[in-house]
Structure formats: structure tokens, C-alpha cells
Amino acid sequence: MKKKDQNYIKKENKGLVLELIRTLGPVSRAKIARVTNMSPTTVSRIVSSLIELNFVEETDQMTSGVGRKANLLAVKASSILSIGIELDEKLTRVGFIDFLGNIVCLEEYHRDSGGSPALVIAQLKKYIQELIEKHHIQTDKIKGVCVGLPGLINADNGHVDLSVQMQWRQVEFAKQLKDVLGYDVIIDNELKLKAYAEGIFGKGKKSKKMAMIGFGSGVGSSLIVDGDIYRGHSNYAGEIGHTVVDSNGILCSCGNFGCLQTYIAEPFLLEEASKKGNVRSLQDLIATAKSNENWAINIIERAITYAAITINNVVCVNNPDMVVLTGSLIEQSNYMRERIFNKCTVQIWEPLKDSFTLETSSLGSQGVILGAGMKIQKEFIKQLNFEEVLLK
């Protein structure tokens, strides 16, 4: 630290302190100083600034132990709001999340397949405005928007590089949405955001290395390491659904043949089943299998086998301490879920069987919204970092 006219210029990590209060709160100033290795004076100055900004408050709870008692600190849940959005082939979800991760409001809307980015953005603007008016949202508390959608999403520049479900390619979506809404906008892959939320609120809270696998309209995976998303070089890590298992297999929507998801994902199962009988939904297919139709049994058993193979491959490659399953095949069908779990008992490589726990997501349809809301809040907190403060 350089001395200049009895004043010192120090960079204070305001964002770090705010994140610690949110994570550990109610928490004392002394504990923050110990965790961050900052001086008590520096911590007190940052806390005073955060209280002045109305992000933090002193609670009625007091420190314990010997010495002078002090009020514990906590964030004010209502001080910050974020907007989480989930876009998928046939639905849109929009929710407002407070600073403690509570869902203030959440609505789901049906959407037709396709639709230009401009049309989707216009719809999102309408939905957000309706929620603001319906729930009397204070717009000055909204700190940003995060959108989760399927496909190859570049989280760094906000581009949708490719989304087969949305029928988009090379769309500068984050900037276009920001220009219309006026809020900061980030975008990310939906499964990565759901895994991120699972690590904060769900089964993965105590996991150091959690893998999430989604079996639904597609097949994908995401890895959370020490609480953050593992992205790979281009944010494409986890696209296991497009690993080829049979080069002479079924034509995938990506243009390749024999992709893993063509043997597991719900649309492919239903397309194959519709050629055999009157099947329009996963429930129809399961009911047909239960009535001992061999072709339906074969389709389901093959999907279950490949799902278990997928889990085994993720475990072998990533060596996680937990695998969390999600998606329509898991969350909407006990029949499929139980059989996939049972298949894993024989499909997982023996040396790794006891190295991880296999779970189902506890967040359901709220997972992407929660992950999106918390992710944009984290970006907002980063903006508070490294503020230069003149100290005497």
C-alpha cells in the first residue's frame, strides 16, 4: 500500500463481502474479517457502505462468546431482484428472484415451435411488464436478466451459436434483449443454469463435484466444480447427447447419424413409437409397454439401457461425487426413473459404483429460473468489486 499525503488508496472488495454476508449470514464482522483476511477496520467500512446502499442490515441476533456483543449482519432479501427466464421449444417461464433466492413470482407460457428472436423478445417484454404490474414490482430493484435456453450458448459474448429446439443459429440474443428491456442481460445453457441452482439450493449443496444429466427433449450434462459451472473452452462442455454411439444409426436433428440422444430423448422415442401405434406422449408409450406390446417394451428398454450407459460414461470421464438426474424422463415418470436407477446397478463400472451418489433433482420446473436469477445476481455483485476508496 503506497502512502500519499497521509492518505492511502486501497482497493476494497465490496462484492466479496456482500457475497459472504449472503452466503454465511447472519454473520459477524469479525468472521468476515477472518474469512477474507481483511482488517476489521476495512470490513467495517465496507459493511457501512453496503448498509448505506440498503443491501445489508444489522439483525436482532447478537454475537456469542466473550467480549463486546455486536449485531449479526444479513442481506436484505427485498433489496435486489433479478429476472430468470427459461426458453424451450414449447414453453417460456419467467420469474422474479429476490436476493436470498426466493421466487417472488413465476409464470409459465405456452409457445409454438420456432419463432424469430425479435418475436420472442417482444413476448418476453410483454410477459415481464405484466408480472411487474400484477405483483407491484419495484423496477429500480431489478438488477438484471438471465435467460437459459437449450443449445450451444456462448455465455461470454451472449450469442446463441446454435439451438436446434429454438431453430436459431448465430443470434446476438443478449444484446438484442438488453436493447429492448434496458436491463443488463446474460444468457446461458439451460442445463448449466439448472445444475448451478442445484448446487446452491438442491441435492448438490454439499457436493464438491456434481454432474447433472438431463434426459428430456434432448440429452445433456453439466458439471459443477466447487460451486461453479465447468464450461470447457467454448462453454460447450457436457454436450454428451451428440456423442455418436452408432455411425449407421438414426438421423439426429444436428445432421449426424447415431447420436446418443436419438436413443433416449423423448421426441425420438415418440417418433419411433408413432410408426408402430397410436402413441402421442411418453405416458402413451409407457402404457403400451405395460400392456405387453413388444415393440413398445423394446423402445423403452433400449432407452433405459442407453440412459444407464450415459450415466456410466459421465462417471468414468468426470469422477463426480454426485450425479443428479433431471428432465421429463426422470421427473414425469416414476416408471422410467425406477428402471434407469435399477439398470445403473449393473451398468456402472464396478470400481466406481461406490464413488458417487445417484440422485434426482429436487428443484423440478423451477430449477432453470432459480439458476438464471442467481447467476445474474452474481454478475451484479461482481460489479461492486475492486472499488477504489480513499482512506485516511
C-alpha positions as CSV (number, residue, x, y, z in Angstrom):
1,M,0.0,0.0,0.0
2,K,1.5,3.3,-1.1
3,K,1.5,6.4,1.2
4,K,0.5,9.7,-0.3
5,D,-0.2,12.9,1.7
6,Q,-1.2,10.8,4.8
7,N,-3.9,9.2,2.7
8,Y,-4.0,5.7,1.4
9,I,-5.7,4.4,-1.7
10,K,-6.9,0.8,-1.2
11,K,-9.0,-1.4,-3.4
12,E,-11.8,-2.9,-1.3
13,N,-13.6,-6.0,-2.5
14,K,-17.1,-4.9,-1.7
15,G,-18.6,-7.6,-3.8
16,L,-16.7,-10.4,-1.9
17,V,-18.0,-9.1,1.5
18,L,-21.6,-8.8,0.1
19,E,-21.4,-12.4,-1.2
20,L,-20.1,-13.7,2.1
21,I,-22.9,-12.0,4.0
22,R,-25.5,-13.5,1.7
23,T,-23.9,-17.0,1.9
24,L,-23.0,-17.1,5.6
25,G,-25.5,-14.7,7.1
26,P,-26.4,-13.9,9.7
27,V,-22.7,-13.4,10.2
28,S,-20.4,-11.1,12.3
29,R,-18.0,-8.5,11.1
30,A,-15.2,-10.4,12.9
31,K,-16.0,-13.7,11.0
32,I,-15.9,-11.8,7.7
33,A,-12.5,-10.4,8.6
34,R,-11.2,-13.9,9.4
35,V,-12.5,-15.4,6.2
36,T,-11.3,-12.6,3.9
37,N,-8.1,-11.8,5.8
38,M,-9.1,-8.2,5.7
39,S,-8.6,-5.9,8.7
40,P,-11.6,-5.2,11.0
41,T,-11.4,-1.6,10.0
42,T,-11.7,-2.4,6.3
43,V,-14.6,-4.8,6.9
44,S,-16.4,-2.2,9.0
45,R,-16.0,0.4,6.3
46,I,-17.3,-1.9,3.5
47,V,-20.2,-3.1,5.7
48,S,-21.2,0.6,6.4
49,S,-21.2,1.2,2.7
50,L,-23.4,-1.8,2.0
51,I,-25.8,-0.8,4.7
52,E,-25.9,2.7,3.2
53,L,-26.7,1.1,-0.2
54,N,-29.6,-0.8,1.5
55,F,-28.2,-4.2,0.6
56,V,-27.3,-5.3,4.1
57,E,-28.9,-4.8,7.5
58,E,-28.0,-5.5,11.2
59,T,-30.2,-8.2,12.6
60,D,-31.5,-8.5,16.1
61,Q,-29.2,-11.5,16.6
62,M,-26.1,-10.9,18.6
63,T,-22.6,-12.4,18.5
64,S,-22.0,-15.1,21.2
65,G,-18.9,-15.7,23.3
66,V,-16.8,-13.4,25.4
67,G,-16.2,-9.8,24.6
68,R,-18.4,-6.9,23.4
69,K,-21.6,-8.1,21.8
70,A,-22.4,-7.0,18.2
71,N,-25.3,-7.4,15.9
72,L,-25.0,-10.0,13.2
73,L,-25.3,-9.0,9.5
74,A,-27.7,-10.3,6.8
75,V,-28.6,-9.2,3.3
76,K,-32.0,-7.6,2.8
77,A,-33.9,-10.1,0.6
78,S,-36.0,-7.4,-1.0
79,S,-33.1,-5.1,-1.8
80,I,-32.2,-6.8,-5.1
81,L,-34.4,-8.5,-7.7
82,S,-33.4,-10.4,-10.8
83,I,-35.4,-11.9,-13.7
84,G,-34.8,-15.5,-14.6
85,I,-36.2,-16.8,-17.9
86,E,-36.4,-20.3,-19.4
87,L,-36.9,-20.7,-23.1
88,D,-37.6,-24.1,-24.6
89,E,-39.2,-25.5,-27.7
90,K,-42.8,-25.3,-26.4
91,L,-42.7,-23.2,-23.3
92,T,-41.5,-20.0,-21.7
93,R,-41.1,-19.4,-18.0
94,V,-40.5,-16.0,-16.4
95,G,-39.7,-15.5,-12.7
96,F,-38.5,-12.8,-10.3
97,I,-36.0,-13.8,-7.7
98,D,-35.1,-11.9,-4.6
99,F,-31.6,-11.6,-3.0
100,L,-32.0,-14.7,-1.0
101,G,-33.1,-16.9,-3.9
102,N,-36.8,-16.8,-3.1
103,I,-39.1,-16.8,-6.1
104,V,-41.3,-13.7,-5.8
105,C,-43.4,-14.7,-8.8
106,L,-43.3,-17.2,-11.6
107,E,-45.5,-17.7,-14.7
108,E,-45.4,-20.3,-17.5
109,Y,-46.5,-19.6,-21.0
110,H,-47.1,-22.0,-23.9
111,R,-45.2,-21.1,-27.1
112,D,-45.3,-22.5,-30.6
113,S,-42.1,-24.1,-32.0
114,G,-39.9,-21.7,-33.9
115,G,-40.4,-18.0,-33.7
116,S,-37.8,-15.4,-34.6
117,P,-35.6,-13.8,-31.9
118,A,-37.5,-10.5,-32.5
119,L,-40.8,-12.2,-31.8
120,V,-39.6,-14.0,-28.7
121,I,-38.1,-10.7,-27.4
122,A,-41.4,-8.9,-27.9
123,Q,-43.2,-11.7,-26.0
124,L,-40.7,-11.5,-23.1
125,K,-41.1,-7.8,-22.8
126,K,-44.9,-8.2,-22.6
127,Y,-44.6,-11.0,-20.0
128,I,-42.2,-9.1,-17.8
129,Q,-44.3,-6.0,-17.9
130,E,-47.4,-8.0,-17.0
131,L,-45.7,-9.5,-14.0
132,I,-44.3,-6.1,-12.8
133,E,-47.9,-4.7,-12.9
134,K,-49.6,-7.8,-11.4
135,H,-47.2,-8.2,-8.5
136,H,-46.3,-4.5,-8.0
137,I,-42.6,-5.0,-8.6
138,Q,-40.3,-2.0,-7.8
139,T,-38.4,-1.7,-11.1
140,D,-35.5,0.1,-9.5
141,K,-34.6,-3.0,-7.6
142,I,-34.2,-5.1,-10.8
143,K,-30.5,-5.6,-11.4
144,G,-30.5,-7.8,-14.5
145,V,-31.9,-10.6,-16.6
146,C,-30.6,-14.1,-17.3
147,V,-32.0,-16.4,-20.0
148,G,-31.5,-20.1,-20.0
149,L,-32.1,-21.9,-23.3
150,P,-31.1,-25.2,-25.0
151,G,-28.2,-25.5,-27.3
152,L,-24.7,-24.2,-27.8
153,I,-24.7,-20.9,-25.9
154,N,-21.7,-18.6,-25.7
155,A,-22.0,-17.1,-22.2
156,D,-19.1,-14.8,-22.8
157,N,-20.5,-12.8,-25.7
158,G,-24.2,-13.5,-25.3
159,H,-24.6,-15.3,-28.6
160,V,-26.8,-18.3,-29.3
161,D,-24.4,-20.2,-31.6
162,L,-26.8,-23.0,-32.3
163,S,-30.2,-24.0,-30.8
164,V,-32.0,-26.8,-32.7
165,Q,-35.0,-26.5,-30.4
166,M,-35.3,-22.8,-30.9
167,Q,-34.3,-23.1,-34.6
168,W,-31.7,-20.3,-34.1
169,R,-28.2,-20.0,-35.3
170,Q,-25.6,-17.2,-34.6
171,V,-28.1,-14.9,-32.8
172,E,-26.8,-12.0,-30.8
173,F,-29.6,-12.6,-28.3
174,A,-28.3,-11.0,-25.1
175,K,-27.6,-7.6,-26.8
176,Q,-30.9,-7.6,-28.6
177,L,-32.8,-8.3,-25.4
178,K,-30.9,-5.7,-23.5
179,D,-31.7,-3.1,-26.1
180,V,-35.4,-3.7,-25.7
181,L,-35.6,-4.3,-21.9
182,G,-33.0,-1.8,-20.8
183,Y,-31.5,-4.2,-18.1
184,D,-28.2,-6.0,-18.2
185,V,-28.7,-9.4,-19.8
186,I,-26.7,-12.6,-19.8
187,I,-27.6,-15.9,-21.4
188,D,-26.5,-19.5,-20.8
189,N,-27.3,-23.1,-21.5
190,E,-30.5,-24.1,-19.5
191,L,-29.0,-27.3,-18.1
192,K,-25.9,-25.5,-16.8
193,L,-28.2,-23.0,-15.0
194,K,-30.3,-25.8,-13.5
195,A,-27.1,-27.5,-12.3
196,Y,-25.9,-24.2,-10.9
197,A,-29.2,-23.9,-8.9
198,E,-29.0,-27.5,-7.7
199,G,-25.6,-26.8,-6.3
200,I,-26.9,-23.8,-4.3
201,F,-30.4,-24.9,-3.2
202,G,-30.7,-28.6,-4.0
203,K,-29.1,-32.0,-3.6
204,G,-25.7,-30.7,-4.7
205,K,-25.3,-28.2,-1.8
206,K,-22.6,-30.4,-0.1
207,S,-21.1,-31.7,-3.3
208,K,-17.6,-30.7,-4.4
209,K,-18.0,-32.1,-7.9
210,M,-21.6,-32.7,-9.1
211,A,-22.6,-33.9,-12.5
212,M,-26.2,-33.2,-13.7
213,I,-27.6,-35.3,-16.6
214,G,-30.8,-34.2,-18.4
215,F,-33.0,-36.8,-20.2
216,G,-35.8,-34.9,-21.9
217,S,-36.3,-33.2,-25.2
218,G,-32.5,-33.8,-25.6
219,V,-29.7,-35.4,-23.6
220,G,-27.1,-33.2,-22.0
221,S,-24.9,-32.9,-18.9
222,S,-23.3,-30.2,-16.8
223,L,-20.5,-30.3,-14.2
224,I,-20.4,-28.1,-11.1
225,V,-17.0,-27.9,-9.5
226,D,-16.6,-26.1,-6.2
227,G,-19.9,-24.3,-6.7
228,D,-19.3,-23.0,-10.2
229,I,-20.0,-24.2,-13.7
230,Y,-17.3,-26.0,-15.6
231,R,-17.6,-24.7,-19.1
232,G,-14.8,-26.0,-21.3
233,H,-13.1,-23.9,-23.9
234,S,-16.3,-22.6,-25.7
235,N,-18.9,-23.2,-23.0
236,Y,-19.9,-26.4,-24.8
237,A,-18.7,-28.9,-22.1
238,G,-21.3,-31.5,-21.4
239,E,-22.9,-31.9,-24.9
240,I,-22.9,-35.7,-24.4
241,G,-26.1,-36.1,-26.3
242,H,-24.2,-35.7,-29.6
243,T,-21.6,-38.3,-28.9
244,V,-22.0,-40.9,-31.6
245,V,-22.8,-44.4,-30.5
246,D,-23.7,-45.9,-33.9
247,S,-22.4,-44.2,-37.1
248,N,-25.1,-46.1,-39.1
249,G,-27.8,-45.2,-36.6
250,I,-30.8,-42.8,-36.5
251,L,-30.5,-39.4,-38.2
252,C,-30.2,-36.8,-35.5
253,S,-31.6,-33.2,-35.7
254,C,-28.0,-32.0,-35.7
255,G,-27.4,-33.7,-39.1
256,N,-25.3,-36.5,-37.8
257,F,-26.2,-40.2,-37.5
258,G,-26.4,-42.3,-34.4
259,C,-26.1,-39.5,-31.7
260,L,-26.7,-40.8,-28.2
261,Q,-29.8,-38.7,-27.8
262,T,-31.6,-40.4,-30.7
263,Y,-31.9,-43.5,-28.5
264,I,-33.0,-41.7,-25.3
265,A,-34.6,-38.2,-25.9
266,E,-38.4,-38.1,-25.7
267,P,-39.1,-36.7,-29.2
268,F,-37.1,-39.5,-30.9
269,L,-38.8,-42.2,-28.8
270,L,-42.2,-40.8,-29.7
271,E,-41.3,-40.5,-33.4
272,E,-40.3,-44.2,-33.5
273,A,-43.3,-45.3,-31.5
274,S,-45.8,-43.4,-33.7
275,K,-44.7,-45.6,-36.6
276,K,-45.8,-48.6,-34.6
277,G,-49.0,-47.5,-32.9
278,N,-51.2,-44.6,-31.7
279,V,-48.7,-43.0,-29.4
280,R,-48.6,-39.3,-28.8
281,S,-46.9,-38.9,-25.4
282,L,-44.4,-40.6,-23.2
283,Q,-47.3,-41.7,-21.0
284,D,-49.0,-43.4,-24.0
285,L,-45.7,-45.2,-24.8
286,I,-45.4,-46.4,-21.2
287,A,-49.0,-47.6,-21.1
288,T,-48.5,-49.5,-24.3
289,A,-45.4,-51.2,-22.9
290,K,-47.3,-52.1,-19.7
291,S,-49.9,-53.8,-21.9
292,N,-47.1,-56.1,-23.1
293,E,-46.6,-54.7,-26.6
294,N,-43.2,-56.0,-27.5
295,W,-42.3,-53.1,-29.8
296,A,-43.0,-50.6,-27.0
297,I,-41.1,-52.6,-24.4
298,N,-38.1,-52.7,-26.8
299,I,-38.1,-48.9,-27.3
300,I,-38.3,-48.3,-23.6
301,E,-35.8,-50.9,-22.6
302,R,-33.3,-49.6,-25.2
303,A,-33.7,-46.0,-23.8
304,I,-33.2,-47.2,-20.3
305,T,-30.0,-49.1,-21.3
306,Y,-28.6,-46.1,-23.1
307,A,-29.5,-43.8,-20.2
308,A,-27.6,-46.0,-17.8
309,I,-24.7,-46.1,-20.2
310,T,-24.7,-42.3,-20.3
311,I,-24.5,-42.2,-16.5
312,N,-21.7,-44.7,-16.5
313,N,-19.7,-42.7,-19.1
314,V,-20.2,-39.4,-17.3
315,V,-19.0,-41.0,-14.1
316,C,-16.0,-42.6,-15.8
317,V,-14.9,-39.3,-17.5
318,N,-15.6,-36.8,-14.7
319,N,-15.4,-38.9,-11.5
320,P,-18.0,-36.8,-9.6
321,D,-19.0,-37.4,-6.0
322,M,-22.7,-37.0,-7.0
323,V,-24.8,-37.4,-10.2
324,V,-28.2,-35.7,-10.3
325,L,-30.7,-36.7,-12.9
326,T,-33.3,-34.4,-14.4
327,G,-35.6,-34.0,-17.4
328,S,-39.0,-35.3,-18.4
329,L,-38.0,-39.0,-18.5
330,I,-36.9,-38.6,-14.8
331,E,-39.3,-36.1,-13.3
332,Q,-42.5,-37.0,-15.0
333,S,-42.3,-40.8,-15.0
334,N,-41.7,-43.0,-11.9
335,Y,-41.7,-46.0,-14.3
336,M,-38.7,-44.7,-16.3
337,R,-36.9,-43.3,-13.3
338,E,-37.0,-46.5,-11.3
339,R,-35.9,-48.6,-14.2
340,I,-33.0,-46.3,-15.0
341,F,-31.8,-46.4,-11.4
342,N,-32.1,-50.2,-11.4
343,K,-30.2,-50.5,-14.6
344,C,-27.3,-48.5,-13.2
345,T,-26.7,-51.2,-10.6
346,V,-25.4,-53.5,-13.3
347,Q,-24.2,-50.9,-15.9
348,I,-21.9,-48.7,-13.8
349,W,-18.3,-49.8,-13.9
350,E,-17.6,-51.8,-10.7
351,P,-14.6,-49.8,-9.4
352,L,-16.7,-46.6,-9.5
353,K,-20.0,-47.9,-8.1
354,D,-19.4,-46.6,-4.6
355,S,-17.6,-43.4,-5.6
356,F,-20.7,-41.3,-6.1
357,T,-24.4,-41.0,-5.1
358,L,-27.1,-41.0,-7.7
359,E,-30.0,-38.5,-7.1
360,T,-32.9,-36.9,-8.8
361,S,-33.2,-33.1,-9.0
362,S,-35.1,-31.6,-6.1
363,L,-35.9,-28.3,-8.0
364,G,-38.3,-29.6,-10.7
365,S,-39.6,-27.0,-13.1
366,Q,-38.1,-24.1,-11.0
367,G,-34.5,-25.1,-11.5
368,V,-33.6,-23.1,-14.6
369,I,-35.4,-20.0,-13.3
370,L,-33.6,-20.1,-9.9
371,G,-30.2,-20.7,-11.6
372,A,-30.7,-17.9,-14.0
373,G,-31.8,-15.5,-11.3
374,M,-28.8,-16.3,-9.1
375,K,-26.4,-16.2,-11.9
376,I,-27.3,-12.6,-12.9
377,Q,-27.2,-11.6,-9.3
378,K,-23.6,-12.9,-9.1
379,E,-22.7,-10.8,-12.1
380,F,-24.2,-7.8,-10.4
381,I,-22.2,-8.4,-7.3
382,K,-19.0,-8.7,-9.3
383,Q,-19.6,-5.1,-10.5
384,L,-19.2,-4.0,-6.9
385,N,-15.7,-5.5,-6.7
386,F,-12.5,-3.5,-6.5
387,E,-14.0,-0.1,-5.9
388,E,-11.2,2.4,-5.1
389,V,-11.8,4.1,-1.8
390,L,-9.7,6.9,-0.4
391,L,-8.7,6.1,3.2
392,K,-7.2,8.4,5.8
